[in-house]
Amino acid sequence: MRVGIVSDIHCNLPGLQRALELMGEIDALFCAGDVVYQYRWSNEVVELLRDLGAYVVKGNHEDVLFGPAGERLRSQPGVRRDLLEWLDSRPYRLEVQVDGKKVMMTHGSPWPPYDEYHYPHEAIWARAAELDCDVLIVGHTHFQMAQRFGRVLVINPGSAGEPRDPRNGFQLSCAVWDTTSDEVVFYDYKDPTRTFAASSAELMR
């Protein structure tokens, strides 16, 4: 099976759409949280993930949205209730079987405190070997990662919404995991929203 993986979309619909184009035909889609961007909402992004049957977990930005500070945004007339309810019903931690392998997905750290940022070079990832899964999918850092610790393969696809990883030239990214070979392929691409903004600026000169 080919499993597509995205994270940290942050309401960037063109970024998500480009990721789906680059990944091509996939058998399942996983999103490791931060679908929204705190006080910003996108019916289109949430609807697309829902309609694709994506596995989605909530991240720290969903925490804000569904907490007291997000009440004003949630009450806006343009925010669809059915999509709010769908996203709010997503778990913070997901464990599913994919092609006979146990996949665990969280947004941030799989260990408390769960909102900590753990970058690929950090020694803490050695603890992943103790997790009860074959594959751990995470997001949060916006940094790509595909490393094995014991029997556990840790995958972070980077961000499909807001580039922060200098190692790929601050591009957006997504990943495809092959469940047979355990190969992980990353796709790097420019942020379509920034490309559009730059083109518009050129036209106005």
N, C-alpha and C positions, 0 to 999 in steps of 0.2 A: 504493500500500500504506500501511496505518496500522501504524506500528511503535511498540509500547509500550516505555518505558524506565523502569527503576527502579534504585536503588542503595542501598547502606548500609542494608539491611533489619535487620541486627543481631538476628536471631531474632524479630522482631516479626511474627508470623503475622497478627494482625488488621490490622496496617498494610499488609502486602502484599495481603491479601484486599480491603481497601478500595481500594487502588490499582487492582487488576484490575477492580473494579466500576466505578470512575470512568472508566477508559480505554475501557471498552466493548469492542466487537468489534475485535480487532487481528489482524494477519496474522503478526506475529513479536514476540517479547519478548526484550529485552536487559536484563541485570543487570550493572552495573559494579562488582561486588565487595562485600566485607564482608557476605556473606550471614549470617554468624554474628557472635558478639560475644566474641572471645578465648576465655574459659573457659566460655562458655555455648554450648549446642548446641540445635538444633531439628530433629528429624526431619521435622516437618510442613512447615517452610519449604523445606528442601532437597528433599523429596519433591515438593512442589508445583511448584517450578522445574523439576525433572527431568521430571516428567510433562507439563508444558506445552511441553517441548522448548526451553526458554529458552537463549539464548546467555549464558553466564556466565563472568566472569573472576574470578580470586582477588585479594583485597585484602590489606591489612596485617593484618587480623584473622584471615584464613585462614593467613597466615604464622605467627602465633602458635599457632594451633590445630594445624597440621601440623608445627610445630617441637618441639624437646625440651620446652619449657614446656607444651605441650598434651597430652603423653603421658597424664597422669592422666585428663583429660577424655575422650580418645579411647578409653580402656580401660573406661569406664563401661558397665555391662551394658545400659543403656537406649539407648545410641547404636548405631544400625543400621550394620553394617559396609558394606552395599551403598551406603548414602548417603554414608558417609565416603569410600569409594573413588571414587564419582562426583564428589564435590566436589573431592577431591584431584587428580583427573585434568583439572580445568579449567585452562586456560592463564592466564598473567599478562597476555598480550597476544593479542588476537584480531583477525584480519583476514578479513572475509567480504564477498561480493557480495550486495547486497540491491536488487532491482529495478534492476539495472544500475549501481548505485553502490557504490563501495568504502567499506566501513565499518571503521574501526579502533576498538577499545575497549580501554582500560586502566583500572585503578582510580585511580591517582594521576597523577603527571606522565608525559607521554609521552616526556620527556627525563630522563636521569639527573641527579641521584638520583631514582629513580622514586617514592619515598615522600614527596616534598615536596608541600606544600599550595600550590596556585596558585588564588587567588581571582579572581572574574570581572574585577575592576578592574585586575589586574596586567598590566604591559606585556609580560611574557614571552609572552603568548598571541599576539602578532603573529607569533611563530615558527611558529605552526600553519599558516600559509600555505605553509610549505616541506614539510609532511608529504605523503606519497604516499597520499592518501585524499581522499574527498569529504566524509565525515562522521567526526568524532572524538567518541566517547562516553567520558566520564570520570565519576568519582564523587569520593569521599574527603573533599571539603570540606563536603558537605551543603548547599552553596549552589547555587541554580538558575543556569543559564547557557544562553543560546542566542545565540551571536554568530558572525558570519562573518568569516573572515580569508582574503582572497584567495578561492580556490574552496572552502576548507575550512570547513564548518559545525561548530562545537564545541558539544556539548550535554552539560550536566550536569543530571540530573533533580531534584537535591536528594536528600533522604533519605526513604525509605519506612519507616524504622524509628526514627530518633532526630532530632527537629527541632533545628536549630541556626541557621537562617537568619532573622535579624530582619526581613528585607525582606518576608517573607510572614507575619509575626506568629508566628514559631516554630511553624509548622505542618509536618506531613509533606507530601511532594509526590511526584509522578511526572510523566512527560511522554509525549506522543505526537507522533511525527514523521511527517509526510505526505511520502512519497518523491516525489510528483509536484510538489507546490507548494513543498516544503522548509519548510513552516510547522511550527512547534513550539508545541504547546499544553501549558501546565502545569496540573496539577490540584492545588490545595492543600486539605488536610483535617486535621481534628483527629486526634490520636493516639487511636485507639479504646481502647488500654490505659489511657491516662490518664483518659479519659472514664469508663471503668468504675471505675477506682480512686476518682475523685471522687464518683461516684454511690454507691459502697459506703460512703464516708466519711460522706456525707449521711445514709444509712440508719442508721448507727451512732450518730448524735447523739441 
